[in-house]
Amino acid sequence: MGLFMLYLFCFITFELYTATPTGTLDSNGDYITKNLENITAARNATVTLQCRTKIGNKIQWRLMSVANNPEGKLLKEIVDSNVFELTSVKPEHNGIYACFVNESPLKRYNVTVFESPYFPRKMYQSKLTPSGNRLKLTCRARGFPQPNVVWYKDNQSPPKREMGDIKINDWILTFNDSRVEDSGNYTCLVCNVVGCINFTFTVDVFKRFLGKPVLITKLENTTVSEGANLTMKCEFASDLHPYIRWVRFRNETGLIIVQRSDTSYTEPEVLRIFNATLEDEGWYACFIANALGTTTSKAYLHVKYKEPSKEPQNPKQRLHNLLFKLLQFQKTDPILNL
């Protein structure tokens, strides 16, 4: 019931509106107003701004909310139209826009672009940990306005424990000394006035045991295009302190260590490759070891070749190429040379 009410609240409160301007007409028919018109729009929409003056007057559109520039940043200067469009808007377009006629401000718009919440990074559902460990769940999201988060455990909010407290700091839920009864589904519901999203972590707290690391999720073969970014994660549980190593297999040189947990990596279980090239293709493996053994998972990375974009030729260049080919053909064709 709690989730339904929050979804209903988000649906009711989201409203796209345009305020009606007020003002007077001067002797030249120009529309003069001191009121600031508020316009809100959803991400990727088209926002149309109108400067009510005669067609033919030189109109300057400026972004006024620019630091250290009281006259604003000139965006466009037009004569044949009194309309200015912002296409595929994003929160970065938020600001005050003004139209100037003869260097005098005629109309101002306060543009606000709303963006529904979204998760900027991939999250992993399964959380397996031995009892007694500290558990940390992160549900970081973005959007405009800044979204809020509400946490649930097994559809009950706020989440509670039989023994111990749960600390919630915005996007992060943590508790110490985890117990088997802390197992369950932990859901973060993230909402702003545009909408809501949610993500559920499946937490499994098991009794402590002595053994080698337990692999939770195996690596999977991945295909990416040349120039793309990718992430591989070796998810595991270990009662003892683990040592993590990522390697790459090469036929010529054997194994190459690409990442180790005893270096400065904050997430040694995650391997990130930026701007992948054809040379990055191959087998990758993660090794997780503790004092009682080693667990391994491997996967193949396939990088697809990306053809370079061809610049279109202008008409003169196409005609030049055609004449050149005809001349070359004439030289080699005995009939044309008669």
C-alpha positions as a Markdown table, in Angstrom:
| # | Residue | x | y | z |
|---|---|---|---|---|
| 1 | Met | 0.0 | 0.0 | 0.0 |
| 2 | Gly | 2.9 | 2.4 | 0.8 |
| 3 | Leu | 4.5 | 1.9 | -2.6 |
| 4 | Phe | 1.1 | 2.5 | -4.3 |
| 5 | Met | 0.5 | 5.8 | -2.5 |
| 6 | Leu | 4.0 | 7.1 | -3.4 |
| 7 | Tyr | 3.5 | 6.3 | -7.0 |
| 8 | Leu | 0.1 | 8.0 | -6.9 |
| 9 | Phe | 1.6 | 11.1 | -5.3 |
| 10 | Cys | 4.2 | 11.4 | -8.0 |
| 11 | Phe | 1.6 | 11.1 | -10.8 |
| 12 | Ile | -0.6 | 13.8 | -9.3 |
| 13 | Thr | 2.1 | 16.3 | -8.5 |
| 14 | Phe | 3.8 | 16.3 | -11.9 |
| 15 | Glu | 2.5 | 19.1 | -14.0 |
| 16 | Leu | 3.8 | 20.8 | -17.2 |
| 17 | Tyr | 2.6 | 24.4 | -17.3 |
| 18 | Thr | 3.1 | 27.7 | -19.0 |
| 19 | Ala | 2.1 | 30.9 | -17.3 |
| 20 | Thr | 0.1 | 33.5 | -19.2 |
| 21 | Pro | 2.0 | 36.7 | -19.7 |
| 22 | Thr | 0.6 | 40.1 | -18.9 |
| 23 | Gly | 1.6 | 43.4 | -20.3 |
| 24 | Thr | 0.7 | 46.2 | -22.7 |
| 25 | Leu | 1.4 | 47.1 | -26.3 |
| 26 | Asp | 3.4 | 50.1 | -27.2 |
| 27 | Ser | 2.8 | 52.4 | -30.2 |
| 28 | Asn | 4.9 | 50.1 | -32.5 |
| 29 | Gly | 2.9 | 47.1 | -31.6 |
| 30 | Asp | 5.7 | 45.6 | -29.5 |
| 31 | Tyr | 4.7 | 43.5 | -26.5 |
| 32 | Ile | 6.2 | 44.8 | -23.3 |
| 33 | Thr | 6.1 | 43.0 | -20.0 |
| 34 | Lys | 8.0 | 43.0 | -16.8 |
| 35 | Asn | 6.6 | 39.6 | -15.7 |
| 36 | Leu | 8.8 | 36.5 | -15.8 |
| 37 | Glu | 7.0 | 33.7 | -17.5 |
| 38 | Asn | 7.7 | 30.2 | -16.1 |
| 39 | Ile | 7.9 | 27.3 | -18.5 |
| 40 | Thr | 8.5 | 23.7 | -17.4 |
| 41 | Ala | 9.1 | 20.8 | -19.7 |
| 42 | Ala | 10.1 | 17.1 | -19.5 |
| 43 | Arg | 13.5 | 15.9 | -20.7 |
| 44 | Asn | 13.9 | 15.6 | -24.6 |
| 45 | Ala | 10.9 | 17.9 | -25.2 |
| 46 | Thr | 10.9 | 20.9 | -27.4 |
| 47 | Val | 10.4 | 24.3 | -25.7 |
| 48 | Thr | 9.2 | 27.2 | -27.9 |
| 49 | Leu | 9.9 | 30.8 | -26.7 |
| 50 | Gln | 8.1 | 33.7 | -28.4 |
| 51 | Cys | 9.1 | 37.3 | -28.6 |
| 52 | Arg | 6.0 | 39.3 | -29.4 |
| 53 | Thr | 7.2 | 42.0 | -31.8 |
| 54 | Lys | 6.9 | 42.8 | -35.4 |
| 55 | Ile | 8.4 | 40.3 | -37.9 |
| 56 | Gly | 11.4 | 42.1 | -39.4 |
| 57 | Asn | 12.8 | 43.6 | -36.2 |
| 58 | Lys | 16.2 | 42.3 | -35.2 |
| 59 | Ile | 15.7 | 40.0 | -32.2 |
| 60 | Gln | 18.5 | 38.8 | -29.9 |
| 61 | Trp | 17.9 | 35.8 | -27.7 |
| 62 | Arg | 20.2 | 35.7 | -24.7 |
| 63 | Leu | 20.8 | 33.3 | -21.7 |
| 64 | Met | 20.7 | 35.6 | -18.7 |
| 65 | Ser | 21.7 | 33.2 | -16.0 |
| 66 | Val | 25.4 | 33.3 | -16.8 |
| 67 | Ala | 27.9 | 34.1 | -14.1 |
| 68 | Asn | 29.8 | 37.4 | -14.4 |
| 69 | Asn | 27.8 | 38.5 | -17.4 |
| 70 | Pro | 24.9 | 40.8 | -16.6 |
| 71 | Glu | 24.1 | 41.3 | -20.2 |
| 72 | Gly | 23.7 | 37.6 | -20.8 |
| 73 | Lys | 25.2 | 35.2 | -23.3 |
| 74 | Leu | 24.1 | 35.8 | -26.9 |
| 75 | Leu | 22.5 | 32.6 | -28.3 |
| 76 | Lys | 20.9 | 33.6 | -31.5 |
| 77 | Glu | 20.2 | 36.7 | -33.6 |
| 78 | Ile | 17.2 | 36.5 | -36.0 |
| 79 | Val | 15.1 | 38.9 | -38.2 |
| 80 | Asp | 12.6 | 36.7 | -40.0 |
| 81 | Ser | 11.0 | 35.0 | -37.0 |
| 82 | Asn | 10.1 | 35.9 | -33.5 |
| 83 | Val | 10.2 | 32.3 | -32.2 |
| 84 | Phe | 13.2 | 30.6 | -30.6 |
| 85 | Glu | 13.2 | 26.8 | -30.0 |
| 86 | Leu | 15.1 | 24.6 | -27.6 |
| 87 | Thr | 15.1 | 21.1 | -28.8 |
| 88 | Ser | 15.8 | 17.9 | -26.9 |
| 89 | Val | 16.0 | 19.8 | -23.7 |
| 90 | Lys | 17.9 | 18.6 | -20.6 |
| 91 | Pro | 18.3 | 19.9 | -17.1 |
| 92 | Glu | 21.5 | 21.7 | -18.4 |
| 93 | His | 19.1 | 24.0 | -20.3 |
| 94 | Asn | 17.6 | 25.3 | -17.1 |
| 95 | Gly | 17.9 | 29.1 | -16.9 |
| 96 | Ile | 16.4 | 32.5 | -17.7 |
| 97 | Tyr | 16.1 | 33.3 | -21.4 |
| 98 | Ala | 15.4 | 36.8 | -22.7 |
| 99 | Cys | 14.6 | 38.4 | -26.1 |
| 100 | Phe | 16.0 | 41.8 | -26.8 |
| 101 | Val | 14.8 | 44.2 | -29.5 |
| 102 | Asn | 16.9 | 47.2 | -30.3 |
| 103 | Glu | 19.2 | 46.2 | -27.3 |
| 104 | Ser | 16.2 | 46.5 | -24.9 |
| 105 | Pro | 14.8 | 43.4 | -23.1 |
| 106 | Leu | 11.3 | 42.6 | -24.2 |
| 107 | Lys | 10.4 | 39.3 | -22.7 |
| 108 | Arg | 12.0 | 36.8 | -20.2 |
| 109 | Tyr | 11.3 | 33.1 | -19.7 |
| 110 | Asn | 12.4 | 31.0 | -16.7 |
| 111 | Val | 12.9 | 27.5 | -18.3 |
| 112 | Thr | 12.9 | 24.5 | -16.0 |
| 113 | Val | 13.5 | 21.0 | -17.4 |
| 114 | Phe | 12.3 | 18.1 | -15.3 |
| 115 | Glu | 14.0 | 14.7 | -15.5 |
| 116 | Ser | 12.6 | 11.5 | -14.1 |
| 117 | Pro | 14.9 | 9.5 | -11.8 |
| 118 | Tyr | 17.4 | 7.1 | -13.2 |
| 119 | Phe | 20.3 | 4.9 | -11.9 |
| 120 | Pro | 23.6 | 6.2 | -13.4 |
| 121 | Arg | 25.4 | 2.9 | -12.8 |
| 122 | Lys | 24.6 | -0.7 | -13.0 |
| 123 | Met | 23.5 | -2.3 | -9.7 |
| 124 | Tyr | 23.7 | -5.9 | -8.7 |
| 125 | Gln | 20.7 | -7.6 | -7.1 |
| 126 | Ser | 22.3 | -10.4 | -5.2 |
| 127 | Lys | 24.1 | -9.6 | -1.9 |
| 128 | Leu | 25.6 | -12.7 | -0.1 |
| 129 | Thr | 27.5 | -12.1 | 3.1 |
| 130 | Pro | 28.6 | -14.1 | 6.1 |
| 131 | Ser | 27.0 | -13.3 | 9.5 |
| 132 | Gly | 28.8 | -10.7 | 11.5 |
| 133 | Asn | 29.8 | -8.6 | 8.6 |
| 134 | Arg | 28.8 | -5.0 | 7.9 |
| 135 | Leu | 26.2 | -4.8 | 5.2 |
| 136 | Lys | 26.0 | -1.7 | 2.9 |
| 137 | Leu | 23.4 | -1.2 | 0.1 |
| 138 | Thr | 23.8 | 1.8 | -2.2 |
| 139 | Cys | 21.0 | 3.1 | -4.4 |
| 140 | Arg | 22.4 | 6.2 | -5.9 |
| 141 | Ala | 20.1 | 7.9 | -8.5 |
| 142 | Arg | 19.9 | 11.2 | -10.5 |
| 143 | Gly | 17.1 | 13.3 | -11.8 |
| 144 | Phe | 15.7 | 16.8 | -11.6 |
| 145 | Pro | 14.4 | 17.9 | -9.2 |
| 146 | Gln | 16.8 | 15.9 | -7.0 |
| 147 | Pro | 14.9 | 12.7 | -6.2 |
| 148 | Asn | 14.2 | 11.3 | -2.7 |
| 149 | Val | 14.6 | 7.7 | -1.6 |
| 150 | Val | 12.5 | 5.6 | 0.7 |
| 151 | Trp | 13.8 | 2.2 | 1.9 |
| 152 | Tyr | 11.7 | -1.0 | 2.5 |
| 153 | Lys | 12.4 | -4.5 | 3.8 |
| 154 | Asp | 10.0 | -7.1 | 2.5 |
| 155 | Asn | 7.6 | -4.2 | 1.5 |
| 156 | Gln | 7.7 | -2.7 | 5.0 |
| 157 | Ser | 9.0 | 0.8 | 5.6 |
| 158 | Pro | 11.1 | 1.8 | 7.4 |
| 159 | Pro | 13.1 | -1.4 | 7.6 |
| 160 | Lys | 13.7 | -2.8 | 11.0 |
| 161 | Arg | 15.9 | -5.4 | 12.7 |
| 162 | Glu | 15.3 | -7.7 | 15.6 |
| 163 | Met | 18.7 | -6.8 | 17.1 |
| 164 | Gly | 20.6 | -3.7 | 16.2 |
| 165 | Asp | 19.9 | -0.5 | 14.2 |
| 166 | Ile | 19.7 | 0.3 | 10.5 |
| 167 | Lys | 21.4 | 3.5 | 9.4 |
| 168 | Ile | 20.0 | 5.3 | 6.3 |
| 169 | Asn | 21.9 | 8.2 | 4.8 |
| 170 | Asp | 20.1 | 9.2 | 1.7 |
| 171 | Trp | 21.1 | 6.7 | -0.9 |
| 172 | Ile | 23.0 | 4.3 | 1.5 |
| 173 | Leu | 21.5 | 1.8 | 3.9 |
| 174 | Thr | 24.0 | 0.1 | 6.3 |
| 175 | Phe | 24.0 | -2.0 | 9.5 |
| 176 | Asn | 26.7 | -3.8 | 11.4 |
| 177 | Asp | 27.0 | -7.3 | 12.7 |
| 178 | Ser | 24.6 | -8.9 | 10.2 |
| 179 | Arg | 22.6 | -11.9 | 11.2 |
| 180 | Val | 20.8 | -14.6 | 9.3 |
| 181 | Glu | 17.4 | -13.1 | 10.2 |
| 182 | Asp | 18.5 | -9.9 | 8.3 |
| 183 | Ser | 18.1 | -11.8 | 5.1 |
| 184 | Gly | 15.3 | -10.6 | 2.8 |
| 185 | Asn | 14.4 | -8.2 | 0.0 |
| 186 | Tyr | 15.5 | -4.6 | 0.5 |
| 187 | Thr | 13.9 | -2.1 | -1.9 |
| 188 | Cys | 14.8 | 1.5 | -2.6 |
| 189 | Leu | 12.0 | 3.6 | -4.1 |
| 190 | Val | 13.4 | 6.7 | -5.7 |
| 191 | Cys | 10.9 | 9.5 | -6.7 |
| 192 | Asn | 10.6 | 13.1 | -7.8 |
| 193 | Val | 7.7 | 15.0 | -9.2 |
| 194 | Val | 8.2 | 13.4 | -12.6 |
| 195 | Gly | 8.1 | 9.8 | -11.6 |
| 196 | Cys | 9.5 | 6.9 | -9.6 |
| 197 | Ile | 11.9 | 4.0 | -10.1 |
| 198 | Asn | 12.9 | 1.2 | -7.7 |
| 199 | Phe | 15.5 | -1.5 | -7.2 |
| 200 | Thr | 15.4 | -4.5 | -5.0 |
| 201 | Phe | 18.5 | -6.1 | -3.4 |
| 202 | Thr | 18.2 | -9.8 | -2.4 |
| 203 | Val | 20.2 | -10.1 | 0.8 |
| 204 | Asp | 21.3 | -13.5 | 2.0 |
| 205 | Val | 23.2 | -13.6 | 5.3 |
| 206 | Phe | 24.6 | -17.1 | 5.9 |
| 207 | Lys | 26.3 | -18.6 | 8.9 |
| 208 | Arg | 30.1 | -18.2 | 9.0 |
| 209 | Phe | 32.1 | -21.0 | 7.5 |
| 210 | Leu | 35.7 | -21.8 | 6.8 |
| 211 | Gly | 36.3 | -22.4 | 3.2 |
| 212 | Lys | 37.5 | -20.9 | -0.1 |
| 213 | Pro | 35.6 | -17.9 | -1.6 |
| 214 | Val | 32.1 | -18.7 | -2.9 |
| 215 | Leu | 31.3 | -17.3 | -6.4 |
| 216 | Ile | 27.8 | -15.7 | -6.5 |
| 217 | Thr | 27.6 | -14.6 | -10.1 |
| 218 | Lys | 29.8 | -16.0 | -12.9 |
| 219 | Leu | 31.4 | -13.8 | -15.5 |
| 220 | Glu | 29.5 | -13.8 | -18.8 |
| 221 | Asn | 30.8 | -13.5 | -22.4 |
| 222 | Thr | 30.4 | -9.9 | -23.5 |
| 223 | Thr | 30.3 | -8.2 | -27.0 |
| 224 | Val | 30.9 | -4.5 | -27.3 |
| 225 | Ser | 31.5 | -2.1 | -30.2 |
| 226 | Glu | 34.9 | -0.5 | -30.7 |
| 227 | Gly | 35.2 | 2.6 | -28.5 |
| 228 | Ala | 32.6 | 1.5 | -26.0 |
| 229 | Asn | 33.1 | 1.3 | -22.2 |
| 230 | Leu | 32.3 | -1.9 | -20.3 |
| 231 | Thr | 32.3 | -3.3 | -16.7 |
| 232 | Met | 33.0 | -6.8 | -15.5 |
| 233 | Lys | 32.2 | -7.8 | -11.9 |
| 234 | Cys | 33.3 | -10.9 | -10.0 |
| 235 | Glu | 30.8 | -11.2 | -7.3 |
| 236 | Phe | 31.7 | -13.5 | -4.4 |
| 237 | Ala | 31.5 | -14.1 | -0.7 |
| 238 | Ser | 34.4 | -15.0 | 1.6 |
| 239 | Asp | 34.6 | -15.4 | 5.3 |
| 240 | Leu | 38.3 | -14.7 | 5.3 |
| 241 | His | 40.0 | -11.7 | 3.9 |
| 242 | Pro | 40.3 | -12.3 | 0.1 |
| 243 | Tyr | 42.9 | -11.4 | -2.4 |
| 244 | Ile | 41.6 | -10.5 | -5.9 |
| 245 | Arg | 43.4 | -10.6 | -9.2 |
| 246 | Trp | 42.3 | -10.0 | -12.7 |
| 247 | Val | 44.2 | -11.5 | -15.6 |
| 248 | Arg | 44.0 | -11.6 | -19.4 |
| 249 | Phe | 45.1 | -14.6 | -21.5 |
| 250 | Arg | 47.4 | -14.1 | -24.5 |
| 251 | Asn | 48.6 | -16.8 | -26.7 |
| 252 | Glu | 52.0 | -15.2 | -27.2 |
| 253 | Thr | 52.8 | -14.2 | -23.7 |
| 254 | Gly | 50.5 | -16.3 | -21.5 |
| 255 | Leu | 48.9 | -14.5 | -18.6 |
| 256 | Ile | 48.9 | -10.7 | -18.1 |
| 257 | Ile | 47.9 | -9.3 | -14.7 |
| 258 | Val | 45.6 | -6.3 | -15.4 |
| 259 | Gln | 44.4 | -5.5 | -11.8 |
| 260 | Arg | 45.1 | -6.6 | -8.2 |
| 261 | Ser | 43.4 | -5.9 | -4.9 |
| 262 | Asp | 46.6 | -4.9 | -3.1 |
| 263 | Thr | 46.9 | -1.7 | -5.3 |
| 264 | Ser | 44.8 | 1.5 | -5.1 |
| 265 | Tyr | 41.6 | 0.1 | -6.6 |
| 266 | Thr | 38.6 | 0.9 | -4.5 |
| 267 | Glu | 36.5 | -1.9 | -6.1 |
| 268 | Pro | 39.0 | -4.6 | -6.9 |
| 269 | Glu | 36.2 | -7.0 | -7.8 |
| 270 | Val | 35.2 | -4.8 | -10.7 |
| 271 | Leu | 37.2 | -4.5 | -13.9 |
| 272 | Arg | 36.5 | -1.5 | -16.1 |
| 273 | Ile | 37.7 | -1.0 | -19.7 |
| 274 | Phe | 37.3 | 2.4 | -21.2 |
| 275 | Asn | 37.3 | 3.1 | -25.0 |
| 276 | Ala | 37.6 | -0.6 | -25.9 |
| 277 | Thr | 39.9 | -1.4 | -28.9 |
| 278 | Leu | 40.3 | -4.5 | -31.0 |
| 279 | Glu | 43.5 | -5.3 | -29.0 |
| 280 | Asp | 41.3 | -5.6 | -25.8 |
| 281 | Glu | 39.5 | -8.7 | -27.2 |
| 282 | Gly | 40.3 | -12.0 | -25.5 |
| 283 | Trp | 39.7 | -14.1 | -22.4 |
| 284 | Tyr | 39.6 | -12.5 | -19.0 |
| 285 | Ala | 39.5 | -14.1 | -15.6 |
| 286 | Cys | 39.2 | -13.1 | -12.0 |
| 287 | Phe | 40.9 | -15.1 | -9.2 |
| 288 | Ile | 39.6 | -14.7 | -5.6 |
| 289 | Ala | 41.8 | -16.4 | -3.0 |
| 290 | Asn | 41.9 | -16.6 | 0.7 |
| 291 | Ala | 44.0 | -18.8 | 3.1 |
| 292 | Leu | 41.8 | -21.8 | 2.3 |
| 293 | Gly | 41.6 | -21.8 | -1.5 |
| 294 | Thr | 41.0 | -20.0 | -4.8 |
| 295 | Thr | 37.9 | -19.5 | -6.9 |
| 296 | Thr | 38.0 | -18.6 | -10.5 |
| 297 | Ser | 35.6 | -17.3 | -13.2 |
| 298 | Lys | 36.4 | -16.4 | -16.8 |
| 299 | Ala | 34.7 | -14.9 | -19.8 |
| 300 | Tyr | 35.5 | -13.8 | -23.4 |
| 301 | Leu | 35.3 | -10.2 | -24.5 |
| 302 | His | 34.5 | -9.7 | -28.2 |
| 303 | Val | 35.1 | -6.2 | -29.6 |
| 304 | Lys | 33.3 | -5.5 | -32.9 |
| 305 | Tyr | 35.1 | -3.4 | -35.5 |
| 306 | Lys | 33.6 | 0.0 | -36.0 |
| 307 | Glu | 33.9 | 1.4 | -39.5 |
| 308 | Pro | 35.1 | 5.0 | -39.7 |
| 309 | Ser | 32.4 | 7.5 | -40.8 |
| 310 | Lys | 32.7 | 8.8 | -44.3 |
| 311 | Glu | 32.3 | 12.5 | -44.9 |
| 312 | Pro | 29.8 | 13.2 | -47.6 |
| 313 | Gln | 31.2 | 14.8 | -50.8 |
| 314 | Asn | 29.9 | 18.1 | -52.1 |
| 315 | Pro | 28.5 | 18.3 | -55.6 |
| 316 | Lys | 31.7 | 19.8 | -57.1 |
| 317 | Gln | 33.8 | 17.0 | -55.6 |
| 318 | Arg | 31.5 | 14.3 | -57.0 |
| 319 | Leu | 31.6 | 15.9 | -60.5 |
| 320 | His | 35.4 | 16.1 | -60.3 |
| 321 | Asn | 35.7 | 12.4 | -59.3 |
| 322 | Leu | 33.3 | 11.4 | -62.1 |
| 323 | Leu | 35.2 | 13.3 | -64.8 |
| 324 | Phe | 38.5 | 11.8 | -63.5 |
| 325 | Lys | 37.1 | 8.3 | -63.8 |
| 326 | Leu | 35.8 | 9.0 | -67.4 |
| 327 | Leu | 39.2 | 10.2 | -68.4 |
| 328 | Gln | 40.9 | 7.1 | -66.9 |
| 329 | Phe | 38.4 | 4.9 | -68.7 |
| 330 | Gln | 38.9 | 6.7 | -72.0 |
| 331 | Lys | 42.7 | 6.1 | -71.8 |
| 332 | Thr | 42.1 | 2.3 | -71.4 |
| 333 | Asp | 39.2 | 1.8 | -73.8 |
| 334 | Pro | 40.4 | 1.3 | -77.5 |
| 335 | Ile | 37.0 | 2.2 | -78.9 |
| 336 | Leu | 36.9 | 5.6 | -77.3 |
| 337 | Asn | 40.4 | 6.4 | -78.5 |
| 338 | Leu | 39.5 | 5.9 | -82.3 |
